[in-house]
Amino acid sequence: MSRYVIGRIGQAALVLWAAFTVSFILLQALPGDAILIKFLNPELGLGPEQIADIRASYGADSPLVVQYFHTAANFLTGQFGYSIHAGVPVGDLILANLPQTLWLSTLGFLLSVVLAVALAALSALSPFLWLRSFIQSIPALFISTPVFWLGILLIQIFSFQLKLIPIINPGPWQGLILPVMTLAVPISAPLAQILMRNIDHVLTEPFVAVARAKGASHRWVLWKHVAKNAVLPTLTIGGILFGELLAGAVVTEAVFGLNGLGGLTQRSVNDQDIAVLQAIVVFSATAFVLINLTVDLLYPVFDPRLRVRQGAVA
């Protein structure tokens, strides 16, 4: 078991190093110079010597190798540098915008789980083949729907047509309803597809036939015997999807004008604020790795077969 844990932690550290290195190289390769874009504005009245001093303070003229190791050392100590555009520590910007994204991502993921479980349950309990086929085709529609189009459609229906949810100056919770729905619909699709496939697979197992032979109803078999075994393989894809929520949050927050990490990412790309973008990439990679590491470590807890295999290997 200890070898399994150490191996997973080592893989997580390797992924984080790769994410930091690749993002550093790609961001440094971006055309343009954020410092010149910011400080060459004639209204600021800065001369060449002052701009050179600013570049020196940010380390922009140092060799890339020096910048790489300097940035890596700072990240290891929790120092993410300063935003060129805002002039404040990058960590403060992330902390200020993180709560909105956390609420959006967490609620969106929970709603996606509810949708996936509901679709899988309706499919398994449907008495008609045509209805079951229709329900199983819904996730394909969900996953092919563009996030920005879905957000605009929800605004049109619930805000402009039905007038149920205000889009202008909504309350703190009202403002999350439509973004959460927009984020949850595409995320629920792969969860529902895998869950349906797992249920169909488990229903063919011999122990299900034994339970039915003993007189158990179809619903009882689904709830007591099939559900637990079908949910286990879904944990892995669930962890991956939760880690990918930030990508959907960028578009969703832009559509609904929310101030979160997605909006901060969009502004930083426009301003070429490399320090902020680097920190967001590393933060997102860290969240992704920690979530999937947690799923990997919890998997043997839910599946005794893995504990037996790991004990045999050890």
C-alpha positions in Angstrom: 0.0 0.0 0.0 2.8 2.4 0.8 4.5 1.7 -2.5 1.2 2.5 -4.2 0.8 5.9 -2.3 4.5 6.9 -3.0 4.1 6.0 -6.7 0.9 8.2 -7.0 2.5 11.1 -5.2 5.6 10.8 -7.4 3.4 10.9 -10.5 1.5 13.9 -9.2 4.8 15.8 -8.6 6.0 15.0 -12.1 2.7 16.3 -13.7 3.0 19.5 -11.7 6.6 20.0 -12.8 5.6 19.4 -16.5 2.7 21.8 -16.2 4.9 24.5 -14.8 7.7 24.0 -17.4 5.4 23.8 -20.4 3.4 26.8 -19.4 6.5 28.8 -18.7 7.9 28.1 -22.1 4.7 28.7 -24.0 4.0 32.0 -22.1 7.5 33.2 -22.7 7.0 32.5 -26.4 4.0 34.8 -26.6 4.5 37.8 -29.0 4.5 41.2 -27.4 5.8 42.7 -24.2 3.4 43.2 -21.3 5.7 45.8 -19.7 6.0 47.9 -22.8 2.2 47.6 -23.4 1.5 48.8 -19.9 4.2 51.5 -19.4 4.8 52.9 -22.9 1.5 54.8 -22.6 2.4 58.5 -23.2 -0.1 59.5 -20.5 2.2 57.9 -17.9 5.1 60.1 -18.9 7.8 57.5 -18.3 11.2 57.8 -20.0 13.3 54.9 -21.4 15.5 54.8 -18.2 12.4 54.5 -16.0 11.0 51.7 -18.2 14.4 50.0 -18.1 14.3 50.1 -14.3 10.8 48.6 -14.3 11.9 45.8 -16.6 14.9 45.1 -14.3 12.6 45.0 -11.2 10.4 42.4 -12.9 13.5 40.5 -14.1 12.3 40.7 -17.7 15.8 41.2 -19.1 17.3 38.2 -17.4 18.1 35.0 -19.4 15.2 32.6 -19.7 17.1 29.9 -17.7 17.6 32.4 -14.8 13.9 33.4 -15.0 12.8 29.8 -15.0 14.7 28.8 -11.9 13.9 32.0 -10.2 10.2 31.6 -10.9 10.3 27.9 -9.9 11.9 28.8 -6.6 9.4 31.5 -5.9 6.5 29.1 -6.7 7.8 26.5 -4.3 7.8 29.2 -1.5 4.3 30.5 -2.4 5.6 33.7 -4.0 3.8 34.1 -7.4 5.2 37.6 -8.2 3.4 40.8 -9.1 0.8 41.5 -11.7 2.2 43.9 -14.3 -1.3 45.2 -15.1 -2.7 45.5 -11.6 0.5 46.2 -9.7 -0.5 43.9 -6.8 0.7 40.4 -5.7 -0.6 37.7 -8.0 -1.6 35.6 -4.9 -3.9 38.4 -3.8 -5.6 38.5 -7.2 -6.1 34.7 -7.1 -7.5 34.8 -3.6 -9.9 37.6 -4.5 -11.3 35.8 -7.5 -11.1 32.2 -6.2 -14.3 32.1 -4.1 -16.6 32.8 -7.1 -15.0 30.1 -9.2 -15.1 27.6 -6.3 -18.8 28.1 -5.8 -19.5 27.9 -9.5 -17.3 24.8 -10.0 -18.5 22.9 -6.9 -22.2 23.6 -7.5 -21.8 22.9 -11.2 -20.2 19.5 -10.5 -22.8 18.6 -7.9 -25.6 19.4 -10.4 -23.9 17.4 -13.1 -23.7 14.4 -10.8 -27.5 14.8 -10.1 -28.2 15.0 -13.8 -26.0 12.0 -14.6 -27.6 9.8 -11.9 -31.1 10.9 -12.9 -30.5 10.0 -16.6 -28.8 6.7 -15.7 -31.7 5.8 -13.3 -34.3 6.7 -15.9 -32.5 4.6 -18.5 -32.2 1.6 -16.2 -35.8 1.7 -15.0 -37.4 2.5 -18.3 -39.9 -0.2 -19.4 -39.8 0.7 -23.1 -36.8 0.2 -25.4 -37.5 3.3 -27.4 -37.7 5.5 -24.3 -34.4 3.9 -23.1 -32.7 4.6 -26.4 -33.9 8.2 -26.3 -32.6 8.8 -22.7 -29.3 7.3 -23.6 -29.0 9.7 -26.6 -29.4 12.8 -24.4 -25.8 12.8 -23.1 -24.5 13.0 -26.7 -26.7 16.1 -27.2 -25.4 17.6 -23.9 -21.7 17.1 -24.7 -22.0 18.5 -28.2 -23.7 21.7 -27.1 -21.3 24.7 -27.0 -21.0 26.3 -23.6 -21.4 29.8 -24.8 -24.4 29.0 -26.9 -26.1 27.2 -23.9 -25.4 30.1 -21.6 -27.0 32.6 -24.1 -30.0 30.2 -24.6 -30.6 29.9 -20.9 -30.5 33.7 -20.5 -33.0 34.1 -23.4 -35.4 31.5 -21.9 -35.2 32.1 -18.1 -34.4 35.8 -18.1 -36.0 37.4 -21.1 -38.9 35.0 -21.9 -40.0 33.6 -18.6 -38.5 36.5 -16.5 -37.8 34.0 -13.7 -34.1 34.9 -13.1 -32.8 38.5 -13.5 -29.7 38.8 -15.5 -29.1 42.5 -14.5 -28.1 43.0 -10.9 -29.1 39.6 -9.7 -28.7 38.5 -6.0 -25.6 36.5 -5.0 -27.4 33.2 -5.4 -29.6 34.2 -8.3 -26.5 35.1 -10.2 -25.2 31.6 -9.9 -28.3 29.6 -11.1 -27.8 30.0 -14.8 -24.0 29.8 -14.8 -24.2 26.6 -12.7 -26.7 25.1 -15.2 -24.5 26.1 -18.1 -21.5 24.5 -16.5 -23.3 21.3 -15.3 -25.0 20.2 -18.6 -21.9 19.4 -20.6 -20.0 17.9 -17.6 -23.0 15.6 -16.8 -22.8 14.0 -20.3 -19.7 11.8 -19.9 -20.7 10.9 -16.3 -24.1 9.8 -17.5 -22.6 7.8 -20.5 -20.1 5.9 -18.3 -22.6 5.3 -15.6 -25.2 3.9 -18.1 -22.5 1.7 -19.7 -21.4 0.4 -16.3 -25.0 -0.4 -15.2 -25.6 -2.3 -18.4 -22.3 -4.2 -17.8 -23.0 -5.0 -14.1 -26.5 -6.2 -15.0 -24.9 -9.1 -17.0 -22.9 -10.3 -14.0 -23.8 -13.7 -12.5 -24.6 -12.3 -9.0 -27.3 -10.2 -10.5 -29.0 -13.3 -12.0 -28.7 -15.0 -8.6 -30.4 -12.0 -6.9 -33.2 -12.1 -9.4 -33.6 -15.8 -9.0 -34.1 -15.3 -5.3 -37.1 -13.1 -6.1 -35.6 -9.6 -5.8 -37.3 -6.9 -7.8 -35.5 -5.0 -10.6 -35.4 -1.8 -8.6 -34.0 -3.7 -5.5 -31.3 -5.3 -7.6 -30.4 -1.9 -9.1 -30.2 -0.2 -5.8 -28.5 -2.9 -3.6 -26.3 -4.8 -6.1 -25.8 -2.8 -9.3 -25.4 0.8 -8.1 -22.3 0.4 -5.9 -20.5 -1.7 -8.5 -21.4 0.7 -11.4 -20.4 3.9 -9.5 -16.8 2.8 -8.8 -15.4 3.2 -12.3 -17.2 6.5 -12.5 -15.0 8.0 -9.8 -12.0 8.3 -12.1 -13.8 10.2 -14.8 -15.5 12.3 -12.1 -12.1 13.4 -10.7 -10.9 14.3 -14.2 -14.0 16.3 -15.1 -13.9 18.2 -11.8 -10.3 19.2 -12.6 -11.4 20.4 -16.0 -14.2 22.7 -14.7 -11.9 25.7 -14.9 -11.8 25.5 -18.7 -15.6 25.7 -18.7 -15.6 28.4 -16.1 -13.6 30.7 -18.4 -16.3 30.7 -21.0 -19.2 30.6 -18.5 -17.9 33.5 -16.4 -17.3 35.5 -19.6 -20.9 34.9 -20.8 -22.4 35.9 -17.5 -19.9 38.6 -16.5 -18.7 36.9 -13.3 -15.6 37.9 -11.5 -13.7 34.6 -10.9 -10.6 32.9 -12.1 -12.1 32.5 -15.5 -12.7 36.2 -15.9 -9.2 36.9 -14.4 -7.7 34.5 -17.0 -9.5 36.3 -19.8 -8.3 39.7 -18.6 -4.7 38.4 -18.1 -4.6 37.1 -21.7 -5.8 40.4 -23.0 -3.2 42.2 -21.0 -0.5 39.6 -21.6 0.0 39.5 -17.8 2.4 36.4 -17.8 2.8 36.2 -14.0 -0.9 35.9 -13.4 -1.4 33.4 -16.3 1.5 31.3 -15.0 0.0 31.2 -11.5 -3.4 30.3 -12.8 -2.0 27.5 -14.9 -0.1 26.1 -11.9 -3.0 26.5 -9.5 -5.3 24.7 -11.9 -2.8 21.9 -12.5 -2.4 21.6 -8.7 -6.1 21.4 -8.2 -6.5 18.8 -11.0 -3.6 16.7 -9.6 -4.8 16.8 -6.0 -8.4 15.8 -7.0 -7.2 12.9 -9.1 -4.6 11.9 -6.5 -7.4 11.8 -3.9 -9.6 9.7 -6.2 -6.7 7.3 -6.8 -6.0 7.0 -3.0 -9.7 6.5 -2.2 -10.3 3.9 -5.0 -8.8 1.0 -2.9 -11.0 2.0 0.0 -14.1 1.4 -2.1 -12.8 -1.6 -4.1 -11.4 -4.4 -1.9 -10.0 -6.1 -4.9 -7.4 -3.4 -5.3 -6.3 -3.8 -1.7 -5.8 -7.5 -2.3 -3.7 -6.9 -5.4 -1.6 -4.2 -3.8 -1.0 -6.5 -0.8 0.1 -9.3 -3.1 2.5 -7.0 -5.0 4.0 -5.6 -1.7 
